[in-house]
Amino acid sequence: MRDADEMVDEFEALLEELRELARESVILVEGRKDRHALEELGIRGDIVQVQDAGGILGVAEDLAAQGRSAIILTDWDRKGGHLAELLRNALRACGVQYDDSIRARVSMLSKKEIKDVESLPAFVSLLDERGRAAR
């Protein structure tokens, strides 16, 4: 099992990678709270709430028309997994490149602790506290 410092380091590296990718790609999230959570973590760029943006196919068509790529960052519960699958299918059908590996890695790192994007800032704080307590 990873120690607290390793978890903090891995999570920080993952967030930095997401910050870099967000400069070029559109991040697809489920709702407003998810967008706010990412902004709180310093992730800037185009963050689109799929459910408020004309639906899954509308988002995929818009991205295709703009020539943009996407990062799928839905929750890692059952509903979020289903939505991620629908997004992958729609994006693929419209010829839009996408990345869903960050979603998978966040899910693996935070397993059993949190299940949604909106909880990420609190989770990062918790990891920081655990890291300091372990020192």
Contacts in CASP RR format, 6 or more apart in sequence:
PFRMAT RR
TARGET T0000
AUTHOR 0000-0000-0000
METHOD contacts of the structure
MODEL  1
MRDADEMVDEFEALLEELRELARESVILVEGRKDRHALEELGIRGDIVQV
QDAGGILGVAEDLAAQGRSAIILTDWDRKGGHLAELLRNALRACGVQYDD
SIRARVSMLSKKEIKDVESLPAFVSLLDERGRAAR
2 10 0 8 1.000
3 134 0 8 1.000
4 127 0 8 1.000
4 130 0 8 1.000
4 131 0 8 1.000
4 133 0 8 1.000
4 134 0 8 1.000
5 131 0 8 1.000
5 134 0 8 1.000
5 135 0 8 1.000
7 109 0 8 1.000
7 127 0 8 1.000
7 130 0 8 1.000
8 127 0 8 1.000
8 128 0 8 1.000
8 130 0 8 1.000
8 131 0 8 1.000
10 109 0 8 1.000
11 109 0 8 1.000
11 123 0 8 1.000
11 124 0 8 1.000
11 127 0 8 1.000
14 102 0 8 1.000
14 105 0 8 1.000
14 106 0 8 1.000
14 109 0 8 1.000
15 41 0 8 1.000
15 42 0 8 1.000
15 43 0 8 1.000
15 124 0 8 1.000
17 102 0 8 1.000
18 27 0 8 1.000
18 38 0 8 1.000
18 43 0 8 1.000
18 71 0 8 1.000
18 73 0 8 1.000
18 102 0 8 1.000
19 42 0 8 1.000
19 43 0 8 1.000
19 44 0 8 1.000
21 71 0 8 1.000
21 99 0 8 1.000
21 102 0 8 1.000
22 43 0 8 1.000
22 44 0 8 1.000
22 45 0 8 1.000
22 46 0 8 1.000
22 47 0 8 1.000
22 71 0 8 1.000
23 45 0 8 1.000
24 69 0 8 1.000
25 46 0 8 1.000
25 68 0 8 1.000
25 69 0 8 1.000
25 70 0 8 1.000
25 71 0 8 1.000
25 99 0 8 1.000
26 46 0 8 1.000
26 47 0 8 1.000
26 48 0 8 1.000
26 63 0 8 1.000
26 68 0 8 1.000
26 69 0 8 1.000
26 70 0 8 1.000
26 71 0 8 1.000
27 38 0 8 1.000
27 43 0 8 1.000
27 45 0 8 1.000
27 46 0 8 1.000
27 47 0 8 1.000
27 48 0 8 1.000
27 70 0 8 1.000
27 71 0 8 1.000
27 73 0 8 1.000
28 48 0 8 1.000
28 50 0 8 1.000
28 59 0 8 1.000
28 70 0 8 1.000
28 71 0 8 1.000
28 72 0 8 1.000
28 73 0 8 1.000
28 74 0 8 1.000
28 87 0 8 1.000
29 35 0 8 1.000
29 38 0 8 1.000
29 47 0 8 1.000
29 48 0 8 1.000
29 49 0 8 1.000
29 50 0 8 1.000
29 73 0 8 1.000
29 74 0 8 1.000
29 117 0 8 1.000
30 49 0 8 1.000
30 50 0 8 1.000
30 51 0 8 1.000
30 74 0 8 1.000
30 75 0 8 1.000
30 80 0 8 1.000
30 83 0 8 1.000
30 117 0 8 1.000
31 49 0 8 1.000
31 50 0 8 1.000
31 51 0 8 1.000
31 52 0 8 1.000
32 49 0 8 1.000
32 52 0 8 1.000
33 117 0 8 1.000
33 118 0 8 1.000
34 47 0 8 1.000
34 49 0 8 1.000
34 73 0 8 1.000
34 75 0 8 1.000
34 116 0 8 1.000
34 117 0 8 1.000
34 118 0 8 1.000
35 47 0 8 1.000
35 49 0 8 1.000
36 118 0 8 1.000
37 117 0 8 1.000
37 118 0 8 1.000
37 119 0 8 1.000
37 120 0 8 1.000
37 121 0 8 1.000
38 47 0 8 1.000
38 73 0 8 1.000
38 117 0 8 1.000
38 120 0 8 1.000
39 47 0 8 1.000
40 121 0 8 1.000
41 120 0 8 1.000
41 121 0 8 1.000
41 124 0 8 1.000
46 68 0 8 1.000
48 59 0 8 1.000
50 56 0 8 1.000
50 59 0 8 1.000
50 74 0 8 1.000
50 83 0 8 1.000
50 87 0 8 1.000
53 59 0 8 1.000
53 62 0 8 1.000
56 83 0 8 1.000
56 86 0 8 1.000
56 87 0 8 1.000
56 90 0 8 1.000
57 90 0 8 1.000
57 94 0 8 1.000
58 90 0 8 1.000
59 70 0 8 1.000
59 87 0 8 1.000
59 90 0 8 1.000
60 87 0 8 1.000
60 90 0 8 1.000
60 91 0 8 1.000
60 93 0 8 1.000
60 94 0 8 1.000
60 96 0 8 1.000
61 94 0 8 1.000
63 69 0 8 1.000
63 70 0 8 1.000
63 91 0 8 1.000
63 94 0 8 1.000
63 96 0 8 1.000
64 94 0 8 1.000
64 95 0 8 1.000
64 96 0 8 1.000
67 96 0 8 1.000
68 96 0 8 1.000
69 96 0 8 1.000
69 97 0 8 1.000
69 98 0 8 1.000
69 99 0 8 1.000
70 87 0 8 1.000
70 91 0 8 1.000
70 96 0 8 1.000
70 97 0 8 1.000
70 98 0 8 1.000
70 99 0 8 1.000
71 98 0 8 1.000
71 99 0 8 1.000
71 100 0 8 1.000
71 102 0 8 1.000
71 103 0 8 1.000
72 84 0 8 1.000
72 87 0 8 1.000
72 88 0 8 1.000
72 91 0 8 1.000
72 98 0 8 1.000
72 99 0 8 1.000
72 100 0 8 1.000
72 103 0 8 1.000
73 102 0 8 1.000
73 103 0 8 1.000
73 106 0 8 1.000
73 117 0 8 1.000
74 80 0 8 1.000
74 81 0 8 1.000
74 83 0 8 1.000
74 84 0 8 1.000
74 87 0 8 1.000
74 103 0 8 1.000
74 117 0 8 1.000
75 81 0 8 1.000
75 83 0 8 1.000
75 115 0 8 1.000
75 116 0 8 1.000
75 117 0 8 1.000
76 103 0 8 1.000
76 106 0 8 1.000
76 107 0 8 1.000
76 110 0 8 1.000
76 115 0 8 1.000
76 116 0 8 1.000
77 115 0 8 1.000
77 116 0 8 1.000
84 100 0 8 1.000
84 103 0 8 1.000
87 98 0 8 1.000
88 98 0 8 1.000
88 100 0 8 1.000
91 97 0 8 1.000
91 98 0 8 1.000
92 98 0 8 1.000
106 120 0 8 1.000
110 120 0 8 1.000
110 123 0 8 1.000
113 123 0 8 1.000
113 126 0 8 1.000
114 120 0 8 1.000
114 122 0 8 1.000
114 123 0 8 1.000
END
